[in-house]
Structures are given as structure tokens and as C-alpha cells.
């Protein structure tokens, strides 16, 4: 049986990383829009404990969330972390 630590890290190009980051941002925007009201981004940022500026960076594909933030996002959205990350 293989363990997570036995897996070789994925060696992505900068372009692949950027595409994945944009895809994660898109999925987050869609999930937030589906589950929150008019002031969706403000409410979501408050619910997961980050600033609106940080959320804006995430939703525009300028940054990726930390692991603990991903868990909070998934909990608030009622999805799995893998749903946010697109199966990665």
C-alpha cells in the first residue's frame, strides 16, 4: 500500500500552475454565488475568517488559499476540499 509521503510531487510549469489557480478561482466564485445572497463575498469572507481583500485575491486567481482556509471554505460551502480544487 502506498502512502501519501511516497508520492512524487507534481512538477508543474508556471503556465499550468496559473491555469489551475484560475480554475480554482472560477469554481470558488461559482460556489459562493450559488450558496450566498446579494452580499455574498462579504458574508463568505467573514464566515471563513479572512479579509475581503484576501478573498478578492483568491477569487481573481492572484493567490491560493492556505490549507486551513480551504477546509473552512469547504465547510461553509458544504462541499469537499477536492470539489474546490477540482479533484487534485
Backbone bond lengths (Angstrom), bond angles and torsions (degrees), N, CA, C in turn:
res aa  C-N    CA-C-N  psi(-1)  N-CA   C-N-CA  omega(-1)  CA-C   N-CA-C  phi
1 X - - - 1.437 - - 1.531 109.16 -
2 X 1.320 116.28 130.13 1.459 120.47 179.87 1.521 110.35 -85.07
3 X 1.302 115.09 144.57 1.451 121.57 176.63 1.521 108.95 -104.78
4 X 1.331 115.12 157.57 1.464 120.70 179.67 1.526 110.82 -53.42
5 X 1.321 117.05 -40.10 1.467 121.13 -177.50 1.532 111.74 -66.81
6 X 1.333 116.79 -20.27 1.460 120.68 179.72 1.526 113.14 -79.84
7 X 1.344 116.53 -14.18 1.461 120.01 -177.55 1.517 111.10 -75.43
8 X 1.312 114.72 140.74 1.457 121.37 177.67 1.529 108.70 -77.65
9 X 1.326 118.58 134.01 1.463 120.36 179.00 1.529 111.07 -62.61
10 X 1.326 114.94 147.22 1.460 120.46 177.86 1.520 108.30 -75.42
11 X 1.308 116.57 131.04 1.462 121.56 179.04 1.527 108.09 -102.73
12 X 1.332 115.90 93.53 1.448 121.64 -176.45 1.511 111.21 -95.88
13 X 1.312 115.57 149.26 1.458 120.32 173.04 1.527 108.67 -77.92
14 X 1.312 117.62 164.54 1.463 121.06 178.00 1.528 110.79 -59.62
15 X 1.318 116.79 -38.16 1.469 120.75 179.78 1.521 111.06 -64.41
16 X 1.333 117.42 -42.04 1.461 121.28 178.62 1.520 110.76 -64.56
17 X 1.323 116.79 -41.85 1.462 120.76 178.09 1.520 110.61 -61.36
18 X 1.329 116.45 -43.46 1.463 121.04 -179.69 1.525 110.76 -63.98
19 X 1.322 117.20 -42.75 1.462 120.89 179.00 1.523 111.41 -63.15
20 X 1.324 116.04 -41.62 1.459 120.22 179.20 1.524 110.10 -66.37
21 X 1.320 117.52 -42.62 1.457 122.22 179.30 1.530 110.02 -61.38
22 X 1.316 117.90 -41.62 1.463 121.62 177.91 1.536 110.86 -65.86
23 X 1.317 116.88 -37.44 1.470 120.95 178.58 1.524 110.87 -66.68
24 X 1.331 117.04 -41.24 1.467 121.03 176.75 1.524 109.45 -62.74
25 X 1.322 117.30 -44.33 1.465 121.48 179.00 1.527 110.37 -59.58
26 X 1.302 117.02 -43.54 1.464 121.05 179.36 1.529 110.85 -61.32
27 X 1.349 116.28 -48.02 1.470 119.72 179.80 1.519 110.94 -60.41
28 X 1.321 117.85 -42.01 1.461 120.73 178.40 1.526 111.42 -61.34
29 X 1.333 116.95 -46.80 1.470 120.13 179.23 1.524 110.83 -57.54
30 X 1.326 116.42 -44.27 1.464 120.73 -179.72 1.528 111.73 -64.90
31 X 1.318 116.88 -44.42 1.461 121.11 -179.32 1.523 111.56 -64.22
32 X 1.319 116.74 -42.66 1.465 120.72 179.18 1.524 109.83 -64.70
33 X 1.319 117.80 -44.11 1.466 121.58 -179.91 1.530 110.95 -61.91
34 X 1.321 117.45 -37.05 1.467 121.61 -179.30 1.528 112.69 -71.41
35 X 1.330 117.99 -26.93 1.461 120.53 -169.51 1.528 115.54 -113.82
36 X 1.308 118.36 -6.14 1.469 120.31 -177.56 1.517 110.19 -129.65
37 X 1.340 115.15 159.81 1.459 121.19 -175.04 1.515 114.27 -80.75
38 X 1.323 114.94 -154.15 1.465 122.88 -174.39 1.524 112.25 -55.74
39 X 1.321 117.73 -45.05 1.463 121.24 -179.38 1.522 109.39 -95.04
40 X 1.302 114.71 47.74 1.458 121.42 -170.95 1.518 115.40 -57.46
41 X 1.313 118.27 -45.71 1.462 119.92 -175.95 1.528 111.25 -69.07
42 X 1.319 117.65 -40.72 1.470 120.92 177.72 1.515 110.33 -61.06
43 X 1.320 116.80 -48.51 1.471 121.24 -179.14 1.530 111.40 -62.95
44 X 1.301 115.65 -42.46 1.461 119.67 -178.63 1.527 110.70 -65.65
45 X 1.334 117.28 -46.28 1.469 120.75 179.00 1.520 110.33 -57.83
46 X 1.323 116.35 -44.42 1.464 120.70 179.98 1.530 110.88 -63.96
47 X 1.333 116.40 -41.57 1.466 121.05 -178.41 1.524 112.69 -64.37
48 X 1.344 117.30 -32.84 1.470 119.16 -178.24 1.527 112.49 -98.74
49 X 1.338 116.64 -1.67 1.461 120.37 173.36 1.517 115.77 79.48
50 X 1.345 117.03 32.38 1.458 119.74 174.92 1.529 108.79 -125.87
51 X 1.315 116.31 163.89 1.462 120.36 179.47 1.529 110.33 -74.60
52 X 1.337 115.30 160.84 1.460 119.58 175.83 1.526 110.56 -63.36
53 X 1.326 117.22 -34.58 1.461 120.99 177.92 1.520 112.09 -62.98
54 X 1.329 116.04 -42.77 1.468 120.08 177.98 1.521 110.63 -65.20
55 X 1.323 116.35 -41.17 1.459 119.63 177.95 1.528 110.45 -64.04
56 X 1.320 116.47 -40.61 1.461 120.47 177.90 1.528 110.93 -59.21
57 X 1.327 116.72 -43.44 1.472 120.45 177.06 1.526 111.23 -59.19
58 X 1.338 116.55 -42.02 1.464 120.85 179.36 1.526 110.90 -65.48
59 X 1.328 116.39 -45.00 1.461 120.95 -175.42 1.522 113.06 -73.23
60 X 1.320 116.52 -18.49 1.466 120.52 177.10 1.525 112.34 -98.65
61 X 1.325 116.73 4.38 1.458 120.75 176.85 1.508 114.74 76.10
62 X 1.342 117.02 20.44 1.464 120.56 -179.32 1.529 113.04 -89.87
63 X 1.332 116.32 -14.46 1.464 120.07 178.98 1.523 108.85 -153.62
64 X 1.329 115.18 168.25 1.457 121.89 176.26 1.517 108.22 -116.90
65 X 1.324 117.68 145.11 1.461 120.13 -179.40 1.525 112.11 -72.30
66 X 1.322 114.48 150.40 1.463 120.42 173.30 1.531 108.17 -68.56
67 X 1.314 116.71 162.16 1.463 121.56 -177.33 1.527 111.87 -57.08
68 X 1.332 117.33 -45.43 1.474 119.30 -178.76 1.528 111.59 -66.64
69 X 1.328 117.36 -30.47 1.464 120.90 176.71 1.525 110.23 -71.38
70 X 1.323 117.02 -38.51 1.469 120.58 176.22 1.523 111.31 -59.48
71 X 1.324 116.32 -41.78 1.463 120.58 179.43 1.526 109.94 -64.09
72 X 1.340 117.37 -43.93 1.470 120.58 177.52 1.522 110.99 -61.74
73 X 1.336 116.22 -43.26 1.466 120.53 179.26 1.521 110.57 -59.12
74 X 1.303 116.34 -49.02 1.461 120.83 -178.40 1.529 110.53 -60.82
75 X 1.319 116.71 -41.82 1.467 121.03 179.89 1.525 110.74 -62.53
76 X 1.326 117.04 -49.22 1.465 121.33 -178.70 1.534 111.11 -64.78
77 X 1.330 116.95 -38.29 1.461 120.91 -178.96 1.532 113.17 -80.88
78 X 1.335 116.86 -14.32 1.461 120.67 -179.26 1.521 113.12 72.69
79 X 1.334 115.46 34.45 1.466 121.41 179.83 1.524 109.27 -129.20
80 X 1.322 116.74 175.92 1.458 121.86 173.51 1.526 109.14 -88.44
81 X 1.323 116.75 154.57 1.457 121.04 175.93 1.526 110.11 -56.90
82 X 1.323 116.91 -38.41 1.468 120.05 -179.62 1.529 111.82 -63.51
83 X 1.335 117.96 -27.60 1.461 120.39 175.87 1.523 110.60 -65.17
84 X 1.318 116.37 -38.71 1.468 121.62 179.05 1.524 109.77 -69.78
85 X 1.325 115.72 -43.51 1.461 120.61 -175.80 1.523 113.70 -81.54
86 X 1.305 117.24 -7.06 1.455 120.06 178.64 1.510 113.86 78.73
87 X 1.322 117.37 32.09 1.453 121.06 176.53 1.517 115.31 90.18
88 X 1.328 118.36 4.93 1.463 120.95 -179.92 1.500 110.53 -90.65
